[in-house]
Amino acid sequence: MSNKNINIFITGCSTGMGLDALQTLHKLGYSVIGSCRKQTDVEHLQQQGFNCIQLDLASSNSIATAVTELTKITNNKIDVLFNNGAFGIPGAVEDLSREAMRFQFETNVFGTQELTNQIVPIMRAKGGGKIVYNSSILGFAAMPYRGAYNASKFALEGFADTLRLEVKQDNIHISLIQPGPIISSFRANAFIQFKRWIADKPTVHSTIYQAIIARLDSPESKAPFVLKAEAITNALLHIIEHKNPKIRYPITTPTKVFGWLKRLLPTKALDYLLIKAGGDGKR
């Protein structure tokens, strides 16, 4: 099958990992359709020659509309779904309101899985497909002051692991990409959410929050072992091009190291290292 006959749908393409994947797959000749939450971003990508549709994962109506449009574009043939769209709300767990937690989960978990659930029957009807979730090191190793995002990625991995068992007989393969620190707009977007949900609250964590603000407001990541977004795209390409891709793709040194440490160390020892890795909000 030639690249142009493989239809790939990617969420969250305005910047970062989604944009890199869209650009790379387009250059390689794949039939790739991206999505963005903002219509202005959709139009910007369309003007550059990319196939892109509007999709707000926090809205069921938007998901339904996007899937209808997607099926028209692809003639009901979707070969690969890359669930990339997500964001993070930094802050201590005790400072998260119900509204903040719900807001985090609406996109990262509920919307992502609602979209996936609508794509599964389309793939089943054509004899199979591949669904890829962009998870995180924080989908299996929780770090402090990232509770809402940690929980959303833990939940996403739970859905992915369960779905994998349920659609195995339908020739639908489920893979998880687990990035560590990647160059993207994630910190800038997280800073917006921090100011919206956390910054003005009275809290015992104010000293840590000053370090978090300095980190999020910095133009460069202070985390070690940062990779470019192409590292994620390369993993996605491996999944697309191989008949039996891996279930999990740990990306960056921290993800690989903590994956091993979680298997080997007692929980208390792992907790100590995760606290140190978090750097009291500085990384």
C-alpha positions in Angstrom: 0.0 0.0 0.0 1.5 3.4 -1.0 1.7 6.2 1.6 -1.0 8.2 -0.1 -3.5 5.4 0.5 -2.9 5.5 4.3 -5.2 7.9 6.0 -3.9 9.3 9.3 -5.7 11.6 11.7 -3.8 13.7 14.2 -5.3 15.8 17.0 -3.6 18.9 18.5 -1.6 20.1 15.4 -1.3 23.8 16.1 2.2 23.5 17.6 4.8 21.1 19.0 4.5 17.3 18.5 1.3 17.3 16.5 2.5 19.9 14.1 5.8 18.1 13.6 4.0 14.8 12.9 1.6 16.6 10.5 4.5 18.2 8.6 6.7 15.1 8.4 3.9 12.7 7.3 2.8 15.2 4.7 6.3 15.4 3.3 6.4 11.6 3.2 3.3 11.5 1.0 0.8 10.2 3.6 -2.8 11.2 3.4 -2.7 13.0 6.8 -5.4 15.2 8.3 -4.7 17.4 11.3 -6.9 19.1 13.7 -6.7 22.2 15.9 -9.0 23.6 18.6 -8.9 27.2 17.3 -10.3 27.9 13.8 -7.6 30.5 13.2 -5.0 27.7 13.6 -7.0 25.5 11.3 -7.0 28.2 8.6 -3.3 28.9 9.1 -2.4 25.3 8.4 -4.9 25.1 5.5 -3.2 28.1 3.9 0.1 26.2 4.1 -1.4 23.4 2.1 -2.2 21.0 5.0 -5.5 19.2 5.3 -6.9 20.3 8.7 -10.2 20.4 10.5 -11.5 22.1 13.6 -11.8 19.9 16.7 -12.3 20.9 20.4 -11.9 17.7 22.4 -13.7 19.3 25.3 -16.9 19.4 23.2 -19.0 16.4 22.2 -20.6 18.4 19.5 -17.3 19.3 18.1 -16.1 15.7 18.2 -19.2 14.5 16.3 -18.9 17.2 13.7 -15.2 16.5 13.2 -15.8 12.8 12.8 -18.5 13.4 10.2 -16.1 15.7 8.3 -13.3 13.2 8.6 -15.3 10.3 7.2 -16.2 12.4 4.2 -12.6 13.4 3.6 -11.4 9.8 3.9 -14.4 8.0 2.5 -14.9 6.1 5.7 -11.4 4.8 5.7 -9.2 5.8 8.7 -6.1 3.8 9.1 -4.3 5.5 11.9 -5.6 7.8 14.8 -2.9 9.7 16.7 -4.4 11.0 19.9 -2.0 13.9 20.6 -4.1 16.8 21.7 -3.6 17.6 25.5 -2.5 20.2 28.0 -1.5 20.4 31.6 -2.6 22.3 34.7 0.3 22.6 37.2 -0.3 22.9 40.9 -0.5 20.9 44.1 -3.3 18.4 44.3 -4.9 20.1 47.3 -5.2 23.3 45.3 -7.2 21.7 42.5 -10.8 22.6 42.5 -13.4 20.2 41.1 -13.8 22.5 38.1 -10.0 22.5 37.4 -9.9 18.7 37.6 -12.9 18.4 35.3 -11.4 20.9 32.9 -8.2 18.9 32.7 -10.0 15.6 32.1 -12.5 16.9 29.6 -9.8 17.2 26.9 -7.0 14.8 28.0 -9.3 11.9 28.9 -13.0 12.2 28.1 -12.6 13.9 24.8 -9.7 11.8 23.6 -11.6 8.6 24.5 -14.9 9.8 23.1 -13.2 10.5 19.8 -11.5 7.2 19.9 -14.7 5.4 20.6 -16.2 6.9 17.4 -13.2 5.9 15.3 -13.1 2.3 16.5 -16.3 1.2 14.5 -14.9 2.8 11.4 -11.7 0.9 11.7 -13.5 -2.3 12.5 -15.7 -2.0 9.4 -12.7 -1.7 7.1 -10.8 -4.6 8.8 -8.5 -2.9 11.3 -6.3 0.0 12.0 -3.9 1.6 14.5 -4.7 3.9 17.4 -1.9 5.7 19.0 -2.1 7.6 22.4 0.4 10.2 23.2 0.9 9.6 26.9 3.8 10.6 29.0 6.4 9.5 31.6 3.8 11.0 33.9 1.4 8.3 32.8 3.2 5.8 35.0 5.5 7.8 37.3 3.8 10.7 39.2 5.8 13.8 39.9 4.8 16.5 42.4 2.8 19.6 41.4 1.6 17.9 38.3 -1.3 16.0 39.8 -4.1 16.9 37.3 -1.9 16.0 34.4 -0.5 12.9 36.1 -4.0 11.6 36.8 -5.2 12.4 33.2 -2.3 10.4 31.7 -2.7 7.5 34.2 -6.3 7.4 33.2 -5.5 7.5 29.5 -3.1 4.5 29.9 -5.9 2.6 31.6 -8.3 3.2 28.8 -5.6 2.3 26.2 -4.6 -1.0 28.0 -8.3 -2.0 28.3 -9.2 -1.1 24.8 -6.2 -3.1 23.5 -7.7 -6.2 25.0 -11.2 -5.5 23.7 -10.3 -4.8 20.0 -7.5 -7.3 19.5 -9.8 -9.6 17.6 -10.7 -6.7 15.2 -7.2 -6.2 14.0 -7.0 -2.8 15.7 -3.6 -2.2 17.3 -3.2 0.1 20.3 0.1 1.8 21.0 1.2 4.3 23.7 4.0 6.8 23.1 5.5 7.9 26.4 7.5 11.1 26.1 9.6 12.7 28.7 10.7 16.4 28.2 10.1 17.5 24.6 10.6 21.0 23.1 7.1 22.3 22.6 4.6 25.0 23.6 3.5 22.8 26.5 5.0 25.0 29.2 3.6 28.2 27.8 0.1 26.6 27.7 0.6 25.2 31.2 1.5 28.7 32.5 -1.9 30.0 31.1 -3.7 27.3 32.9 -1.7 27.8 36.1 -2.7 31.5 36.1 -6.3 30.6 35.5 -6.8 27.9 38.1 -4.1 28.1 40.7 -2.1 31.4 40.9 -4.5 33.5 43.0 -5.4 30.8 45.6 -4.1 31.1 49.2 -1.8 28.1 49.6 1.0 26.6 51.7 2.8 25.9 48.4 3.5 29.6 47.5 7.3 29.2 47.7 7.2 26.2 45.3 4.8 28.1 43.0 7.3 30.9 42.6 9.8 28.4 41.2 7.1 26.9 39.0 6.2 30.4 37.7 9.9 31.1 36.9 10.2 27.8 35.1 7.0 28.2 33.1 7.8 31.7 32.2 11.2 30.8 30.9 11.7 30.6 27.1 13.9 27.5 27.5 13.2 24.2 29.3 15.5 23.6 32.3 14.7 19.8 32.3 17.7 17.6 31.4 17.6 15.3 28.3 15.1 17.4 26.4 14.5 16.1 22.8 12.9 17.7 19.8 9.4 16.8 18.7 10.8 14.7 15.9 11.5 12.0 18.5 7.8 11.5 18.8 7.2 11.6 15.1 9.8 8.9 14.6 8.0 6.6 17.1 4.7 7.3 15.2 6.4 6.4 11.9 7.6 3.1 13.4 4.0 2.3 14.4 2.6 3.3 11.0 5.2 1.3 9.0 5.3 -1.9 11.0 2.7 -4.6 10.9 3.1 -5.4 14.6 4.3 -2.3 16.3 5.2 -2.2 20.0 2.6 -1.5 22.7 4.7 1.1 24.4 7.4 3.5 23.1 9.3 5.2 25.9 10.9 8.4 24.6 13.8 10.3 26.2 16.2 9.0 28.8 14.1 9.9 31.9 11.2 7.9 30.6 13.3 4.8 30.0 15.2 5.2 33.4 12.0 5.6 35.4 10.4 2.8 33.6 13.1 0.5 34.8 13.2 2.0 38.3 9.5 1.5 38.8 10.0 -2.2 38.2 13.0 -2.5 40.4 12.7 -0.1 43.4 10.4 -0.2 46.4 7.8 2.6 46.3 9.4 4.7 49.0 12.7 4.7 47.1 11.0 5.6 43.9 9.1 8.4 45.6 12.4 10.0 46.8 13.8 10.0 43.2 10.5 11.4 41.8 10.6 14.3 44.3 14.2 15.0 43.4 13.4 14.8 39.7 10.7 17.3 40.1 13.3 19.7 41.5 10.8 21.5 43.9 9.1 23.0 40.9 12.3 24.2 39.1 12.2 21.5 36.4 
